[in-house]
């Protein structure tokens, strides 16, 4: 006699939880299973990913650095507002022009392009700031008709707080002046009795305003001067004539 086992079919179970009913379908089994229903497997639970361990340290370091930069910037601004540099004033207080001849051989008349000159200019500087200013490098240059003709180096000097200083530039020698415009200006001004000469002083400055050090600060003084035509050519007195010409200062 042949025995036939009944086929194993999936069975459905129900579990009541409160007012709800959850149905579970049992998987196929290799043999008859009469135990309690098997609950389905739950997926593993992973919490939210946290920041890497080093992130809080970097964030704190950044906040400290930003705070330090802000404090230093604010302190520098306050110091700058208190000690901010004000423009140095300049006046050409005296000058002497003993020779100013333009000609082929320095004989005057404007017939050539060789300028022979002997010029001395005194410039008084006033420092209105609460700190001293050091002139690390300075030179004086002379121009006539817009053309350069002379150069004089100025020794370094120190201009104290709220004090005066004096620069004397001496130009003596000869220079070739290019162009017909200079000759025309020279003839016209000789007839009028005055020569217009521009003297500029270029300087590299340094100063310390409280905790702020400033170096290679550029400055330029421009003095436009009018001299009477020297009487008697080159045999004139070199005595300084008082002036009161205010100069322009780029500071």
SVG drawing of the C-alpha trace seen along z (x, -y; Angstrom):
<svg xmlns="http://www.w3.org/2000/svg" viewBox="-10 -144 91 146">
<polyline fill="none" stroke="black" stroke-width="0.4" points="0.0,0.0 1.4,-3.5 1.1,-6.4 0.7,-10.0 1.7,-12.9 -0.4,-15.9 1.1,-18.8 2.5,-21.6 0.9,-24.9 1.7,-28.3 -0.4,-29.1 -1.7,-32.4 -1.8,-33.5 -3.4,-36.5 -2.2,-38.4 -4.5,-40.8 -2.9,-44.0 -5.5,-46.2 -8.0,-47.1 -5.7,-46.0 -5.0,-42.7 -1.7,-41.8 -1.6,-38.8 1.6,-36.9 2.1,-34.5 4.4,-31.6 7.0,-30.7 7.1,-27.2 8.4,-24.6 10.1,-21.4 7.7,-19.7 4.6,-20.3 5.1,-23.1 2.6,-23.5 4.5,-26.0 3.6,-29.7 3.8,-32.0 7.2,-33.4 7.2,-37.2 8.9,-38.8 12.5,-40.0 12.9,-43.7 15.5,-45.6 18.5,-46.8 18.3,-50.3 21.1,-52.8 21.1,-56.2 21.9,-59.5 25.6,-59.9 27.4,-62.2 30.2,-64.6 33.8,-63.3 35.6,-63.5 37.9,-66.3 35.1,-68.6 34.3,-70.3 37.9,-71.1 38.4,-72.7 35.2,-74.7 36.4,-76.0 39.8,-76.9 38.2,-78.8 36.0,-80.7 38.9,-81.7 41.0,-82.8 38.0,-84.9 37.5,-86.5 41.2,-87.4 41.3,-88.9 38.2,-91.0 39.6,-92.3 43.0,-93.2 41.3,-94.9 39.0,-96.9 42.0,-97.9 44.1,-98.9 41.2,-101.0 40.8,-102.9 44.6,-103.5 44.6,-104.7 41.7,-107.1 43.5,-108.5 46.9,-108.8 46.0,-109.1 48.6,-111.1 47.7,-114.6 49.3,-116.4 52.7,-118.0 52.7,-121.6 55.6,-123.2 56.5,-126.8 59.4,-128.1 60.6,-130.8 63.8,-132.0 65.6,-131.7 68.4,-133.1 68.9,-133.0 72.3,-134.4 72.5,-133.0 70.0,-131.9 71.3,-132.1 70.0,-130.3 72.2,-130.5 74.6,-128.7 77.5,-129.5 75.6,-130.6 75.6,-134.2 71.8,-134.6 69.4,-136.0 67.7,-132.6 69.7,-132.0 70.8,-128.5 69.7,-125.5 72.4,-125.5 71.1,-126.7 73.6,-127.8 72.2,-128.3 72.9,-129.0 69.8,-128.6 69.3,-128.0 65.9,-127.4 65.0,-127.0 61.8,-125.0 60.3,-124.9 58.3,-121.8 55.7,-121.6 54.6,-118.3 51.2,-118.6 51.0,-114.9 51.4,-113.3 54.2,-111.2 57.6,-112.0 58.3,-111.4 61.6,-110.2 62.7,-111.2 64.7,-108.1 65.4,-109.4 64.8,-112.7 66.0,-114.6 65.1,-118.0 64.6,-118.6 64.3,-121.8 62.1,-122.4 61.9,-125.2 59.1,-125.4 58.0,-121.9 61.5,-120.5 63.9,-119.1 67.2,-120.8 68.8,-120.1 69.0,-117.6 70.2,-117.9 70.2,-115.0 68.9,-115.9 70.4,-114.1 68.0,-112.0 66.5,-113.9 63.9,-113.5 60.9,-115.7 59.6,-115.5 56.0,-115.5 54.4,-118.9 57.7,-120.5 59.3,-122.3 62.2,-121.4 64.0,-123.0 65.3,-121.7 67.8,-123.6 68.2,-122.7 71.2,-124.0 71.4,-123.8 74.5,-124.9 75.8,-123.9 74.5,-123.7 72.0,-121.6 70.9,-121.2 67.3,-122.2 65.4,-120.5 62.7,-122.1 61.9,-125.6 59.2,-126.2 61.8,-126.6 63.6,-129.2 60.4,-131.2 59.5,-131.1 62.9,-132.3 62.9,-135.2 59.4,-136.3 60.1,-136.0 63.4,-137.9 61.4,-140.7 58.8,-140.6 61.6,-140.6 60.7,-137.3 61.6,-133.6 59.1,-130.9 60.9,-127.9 59.4,-124.8 61.2,-123.0 60.0,-119.5 61.1,-117.4 60.5,-113.7 60.8,-111.6 60.4,-108.2 59.0,-108.5 58.6,-106.2 56.8,-106.7 55.3,-104.8 51.7,-105.7 51.4,-103.9 51.7,-100.2 51.4,-100.8 54.7,-101.0 54.6,-102.5 57.6,-102.3 58.2,-103.5 55.5,-106.2 55.8,-108.4 55.6,-112.2 56.1,-115.0 56.5,-118.7 55.9,-121.1 56.9,-124.7 56.2,-127.1 58.5,-130.1 58.9,-133.4 62.4,-134.9 63.4,-138.4 65.8,-138.4 69.3,-138.5 70.9,-141.9 74.3,-141.7 74.4,-138.1 76.5,-135.7 78.2,-138.2 75.2,-138.6 74.9,-138.3 73.9,-134.9 72.0,-136.4 68.8,-134.7 65.6,-136.6 62.7,-136.1 59.7,-134.4 56.3,-133.3 55.3,-130.9 53.1,-128.0 53.9,-124.7 51.6,-121.8 52.2,-118.6 51.2,-115.1 51.3,-113.1"/>
</svg>
